[in-house]
Amino acid sequence: MVLETLNVMQYLTSLVPDVMPVATVPILLLMCFLFLIWNHEETSSIPGPGYCMGIGPLISHGRFLWMGVGNACNYYNKTYGEFVRVWISGEETFIISK
């Protein structure tokens, strides 16, 4: 009797079908699909760091703040070439150098 009252898994498994209706799974799948479409961005032919759901712009902007404009531009030019796309303050910025 005591073991049955302390068995939490039995309580949870009996609660899940009551809490989660049948329509929840399709709604969750639809939300995941819409999230993927919303975060999808076409790949650019211009080289530079990837967007990756907003992480790329944060890293790019952080590099400019940390290294300074000159050193960050040199880093991106060595890494990606003469024409590079980066993000500064959330704005897509092109670095052209030779």
Steps between C-alpha positions, in 0.01 A plus 500: 500500500776744594703411191202566273447847646871583460513381138515831314530341153159335534348835586672676208411237241137510603503882486658545154208372289263725693716812464622466140213497251535337160529836320814600691743296288392649162506849650854448632612364162345800323672741738839332443448516123404869512800573723733336247346695211518827695870452579595379154705744300624440149871448478684791351758471226711754691741331742485571869386350830169313488177633645415188706177627661651832605815366662723604207412869528559493877845345455586739217394807698679373809821453302482861378447625855774280644771536232419843363399580143846478343606168653158342445501607134848350458383177664197466272705588190757232584227246572250566217679710236476853359120533502333394827149527646483558878251647745567813701225611741258259333552655156647300216829668410740432213876529543682564175879508507798420291 
